[in-house]
Amino acid sequence: MTDWPALYRAVVEDMDADEPRLVLADALQAAGDPRGDLIAVQCELARLGCELTRLARGLDRESHGDHLADRDWMADVFATCDSNRLDELREMERRLLTDHSDTWTVGLPEGCGIKRGFVAHVDAYQLRDPAVLFDRAPLLESLEVELSTNGAELMAEPRMRQVKQLRIVLSGPVPDRAALARWLSELPRLCALSPGDDSTDREFEWSFPPAVVPRLEAIELARPAPDLVRRLCETAPRLRHLSLRAANTAELHPAADRLEILELDQTRAQFAAVAPSLRALRVLRLFVPPVRYVDRPMGTLEDVARAIGGNLPALQLLDVSHTAFERSLPQLFVGGGLASLTHLRLRGCVAFDETLAPLLSSPLRHQLRHLDLRDNPITDRSVAGLSTASNLRVLELDGTKLSPSGLDALRANLPGTQVHGPVPR
């Protein structure tokens, strides 16, 4: 008879290892339990480099109404396998989670993330008893928590020491900053930290004690105090993922040459000045609101587009959704600096047929595997150019003005592409 408690205990006692999970997966598969299939699929995805842990859940928050499932889109650029195998694994994972995730997350808050077969992330805003949470999700390593009311309970829970990623939410006064700073210093695995949401980070310097900063690989900051970004970039040698809202991009320079993931939302300084230093950057998500929404915009959108298009040779994923480049959009595609680009998101960029034409006639179109053009006023005039994007696996066209016949033509010309259009077939 299978000793199920021993198999599960082995997994919990060695959280980072794949071997105990795969032994359990074999036993579950033999018993007809689909969780065995999920463990096997997600362990393979992790070995191939596209494990979601690399992109901390709290540090990868979707804005502007996008789905949380789009996180995979970001993680997959780190895959080291053949694209066809990656597509197969993601489809198997999608089917298993669609059919069974409710069973695997029963008794847990909404906002769970499953990794290598088990719940690894929870949005625990209303957490009342951390011990119960860890009993139900013993492999938890990523949390989004409200500290104003739960700080004492969390600090008293010994299993918090296994957490790698922490996103802090405060709805009231900080309970005890000195005690919280000591507690953060005592979390030995912590490597991704997001202190707060819409509060100013001037109040959150306590969340970066000297013992923590050298371990950090991912940081999210909203409206940081002057010089905080620069000081963190100087003292966090492992920093690879930085997410900033309303920050001065000039302060990125100490870490610019090692950043792999950069998310900028409503930043205020010239992006063009830092772009040439981002030689290792593989993922860029950029939102530049209309000038009326920020005190000092990032410079002209033409400057921003030219800096991206000419300076980012390692970039594989570019997301500039909801940034209205309009006539400046072609500058993204004519600089010759995006030689590695495979994933491009231009959702809601006010892209017309004529502004999209430079992309659809450039060599970039043959590199792209995933192209998102949702919510742009393009028409059937773009069909011919889109039809020549021979390596596309996913083409998203919801919210465009393509006709049913235009969509049919695209599907006929791109038989290996998932074409999602505004008109059902």
N, C-alpha and C positions, 0 to 999 in steps of 0.2 A: 504494500500500500504506500502511496505517496505521502511523505511527511510534509504537508503543506505549510504548517507553522515554521518549520525549520527553513524551508525555501524562502519564505517571505522574510524571516529574520536575517538570513544571510544577505539579502538585498539591502535591508535597512542598516545593517552593521557596516556595509561597505558601499556607501551611496554613490561614490564616483566610479566604481568599477562596472564594466559591462558584463563580465562573466557570470556573476550571480543572477543578474537579470535574464541572461540568455538561457541559463539552466532552468530558471522558473518558466521562461517562455516555452521551452521544449515541453515541459510537463503540462502547461496549460493547453498548448496546441494538441497534445496527445489526448487531453480530456475534452477537446472540442470547445474550449473557452476562447473567444475572440480576443481577449486581452493578451494572450500569448502572441497573436499576430501583430498587435499594436506594439508590444515591447520589441519584437524583432525588427519591425519597420523603423520605429523611431530610434532604436540603437544604431541601425545602419545610417540613418540620416545624420545622427550625431557624429559617427565616425567619419562621414564624408564632409564634415565641416559646416553643415547648415543647421546646427542645433540652435534653438531659439535663445538659450541662455546667453549666448554671445551678445544678443541684442536685448538688454534688460527690459522686462515687460513694462515697467513704469517709465523707462527712458524711450520707449517706442510707442507712445500714445498717439493714436490716430486722431487727427483733428479734421474739421471741415466735413464731418459726416461720413468719412470712410469707414469700412468695416475692419474690425480687429483681425480678421483673417488675412488682411493684407500684410501682416507682419511676416508671413512666410515669404512673400515677394522680396522682402528686404534680406532675409536670412539666406536665401538660395544663391545669392551671388557669391557666397563663400564656399559653395559646393566644389569638391574636387573630382567629381565623377562625370561621366557622359551625361549630357542633358536628357537623353531619352530615359536613362535609368532614373534620374531625378524625377522626371515627370511620372514614371510608374510608381515610385515610392510615395510621392505626394498624393497621387490618386488613391492608392491603397489606404494611406493615412486618412484622407478626407472621408472615404466610405466608412471606415471603422469608427471615426469620431462622430460622424453623422448618425450612425446606427446605434451607438452604445455610450456616448459620452455622458448622457443623463444618468446612466447606471453607475458609471465610474466616478461621478462627482456628487452622488447623493449625500445629503447632510452637510454639504459645504456651501459657502456663500457663492453668489454669482461672480463671474470674472475669474474662473479657474483656468489655469493653463496646464496641459498634460505634456510631459516630456519623458522620453524613454519609458513610456508605459504607465506612468503614475503622475498624480497631481503634484506639480512642482511650484506653481504660483497660485496665489489667492489674493483677490481684492478684499481685504478684511476691515472695511471701514467701521462696521458695527460689531467688531470683535468684543466679546464679553469674557471669554475664557480661553486664553491661548493654549492651555493644556489640552482642552477638548479639540481644538483645531489641529494640533500636532498629533493627537491620537488618531484622528480621522485621515490626516494627510501626513504620515510619518516621514515622507521624503521631501517635504516642503523645503525649498531653498530660495524662494523669492516671495516677497510680501509687499503689499501696499497697505499701510496701516495709519490709523488716526491716533496720534500720540497724546492729544490733549486730555483724553479720557482713559486711554489704555496704557499709558507709558509705564506705570508702576507694575502692572501685570506682565507686560512684555519683558521688562527688565528682570523679573523674577523667574521667567520660564527658561530653564537651562537649554532647551532644544533650539532656542534662538541662535545658539552658537553655530548651527549648521547653515544659517542663512547667508547667501552670497549677494543677493540683490535686495535693496530696501528703498522703498519710496515712502517718504514721510508726508502725512497730511496733518495739518493743524487747523482745527476749527475754533480754538480758544487759546488761552495763554500757554506758553511753553511751561510744562510742569516744573522741571528743575534742570536747567541747562547744563550745569556742571556734572550732575549725575548722569544725564543722557550722553554727554561727551565721553565720560568714563566707560559707560556701557558700550557705546559704539567702538571704543578702542579695544574692548574685550571680545568682539565678534571676529574670530580669527579668519573666517572665510569671506568676509565682506569685501567685495571688489566692485560693486556698482551701487551708486548712491544718488538719490534725488531728494534733496531736502526742501520739501514744501511745494506748493503749487503756485497760487497767485500772490502769496505774500512776498515781500521784498527779501532777498537773500541777505540783506544787511543784518537781519535778525537771525540768520542761520549759520553764521561762522562757527558757532559751537559744534555744528554737525560735521566739521572737518578737522578733528583733532589730529595732531602731528603723527600719532601712531597709525591712523587710518589712511591718510592721503597717499603714502608711497605704495599702498596695495591697490588703489583704485584704477580700474580699467575703463569704467564708464561713469560719467557725471552728467546730471541734468541740472540746469540753473535757470530760474525765472527771475528776470530783472535783478541781476546780481549787483552788489555794492561795488563802488569803484575799486579797481585793481584786484578783485577777488579772482576773476578768471585768470588773469596773468599769474597771480601767486600760485594758484592750483596747477596751472600748466607748467610752472617752473619746478614744482615739488612733487608731481605725480608722474614718475618716469614710465609707468605702465599704461598711462592713459591712451586709449585707442578710440573711444567713442565719446563724443561731446555733443550735448544738446543744449542750445541756448535760446532764451527768449528775451528780446529787448536788451541785448548785450552789445558791447563794443568789440567787434571782430578783430580790431588791432591787437587786443590782448591775447589772441590765439598764438601768436608767433612762437613762443617757447616750445609749443607742442605741435606746431603745424606739420612738421615733416614726418611725424609718426602717426598722425590721426588716420584712421581707416574709415570711420563713420562720423559725419558731421551733419547736425540738424540745426538750422538757423531759422528762427521765427521772429519777425519784426526787429531784426538787428538794426543798429543805427550807424555803423561806420562803413567805410568803403570796403566792400568784399574784394574788389579788384586788387587791393594792396596785398591781401594775404593769399589769394589764389595761387600765385606762382610757387609758394612754399608747400602746397598741399600735394606733394608728389606721390604719396602713398595712399591717398584718399580713394576708397572704393565705393562709398555710398555718400551721396549728398542729397539732403532734403532741404529745400529752401522755400520759404514763403516771404514774399515782400509785399506788404499791404499797400494800398494807395497812400500817397504822401500825406493825405489829410489825417491818417490814423497814427502817424508817428511824428515825433518831434524832428528827428534828423534821419531821413531815409538813407539807404545803403549806397547812395550815389545814383546816377541815372541807370535805368534798366538796361540801356544799351551797354553801359560799362559792365554791368553784372553779367549780361549774356555773353559779351565778348570774353570776359575773364574765364567763364566756365568753358566756353567752346575752344579756347586756345591753350589752356594750362593744366588740364587734369588727365594725364595719360593713363593712369591706373583706374580711373573711374569706371565702374560697371553699372551702377544704378544711379540715375538722376531723376529726382522728383521735384519739379517746380510747380506743382499743382496750385491753382488759384492765384498765381502771380500773372498779372495782365501785361505780358511783354508786348503784345500787339505788334507794331512794326519792328520792334527790336528782336522778335523771336528768331528770325533767320541767323542772327549772330551766334546762336548756340551751335549751328551746324556747319558753319563755313570756316571755322578757325583751324580745323585739323587736329585738335588736341584731345579728342575723345576716342582714341583708337581702341579702347577696351570696352566701350559702352555696349551693354546687352539689354538693359532694362530702362525704359524711358516712360515717365509719367508726366503728361501735359494736361491733366484734367483741369477744365475751367480756366484755360489760359487765354481766352478770347483769340483762338487760333482760327483764321479763315483759310480757305483753299490757297490763296496766294501767299500767305505767310508760312504755310506748311510746305509749300512746294520745294523750297531749298532742301529740306530734310528728305523728301521723297525722291529727289534727284541726286542725293549725295551718296557716297559709299557707306555712310552710317546705316542706311536702310537695310543693307545686307547683313549687318552685325546683330540687329535687334532680335531678341527672343520674346520680349514682352513690351507691347506698346499700348499705352492708355491715353486715348483721346476723348474721353467722356466729356460731355457738357461743353463742347466747342461747336461753333456754327459751320462746320465743314459739310460739303455736299458731295454729290456723285462725281464732281470734278476731280476729287482726290482719289477715286477708285483705282485709276490706272497706276498711279504712283504706289499706292498701298499694295497693289497686286504683285509688285516686283520685290516686295520684302520677303524673300524666299525662306529665311530662317525663322520667321515668326512662329511662336507656339501659341501666343495669346494676343488677341487684338480686341480692345475694348472700345466700343463706339456708342454706348448708351448716351442719350442726350444730344446726339448729333442730328444733322438734317439729311442723312443718307436715306435714300428711298429703298423700298423692298427689293426692287430690281438691282440696285447698286449693291446691296448686301448679298443678294444671290450671286452676283458676279464675283464678289470677293471670295465667297465660300467656294465657288467653283475654281477660282484661280489659286486658292490657298487651301488645298484639301487637308493638309496636315496642321492647320491652324484653328484654334477655337476662336471663332468670331462672334462676339457678343454685341448685338445691335439693338437699336431702339424699337424695331418693329418685329414682333414675333413671326416666325415662319408659319 
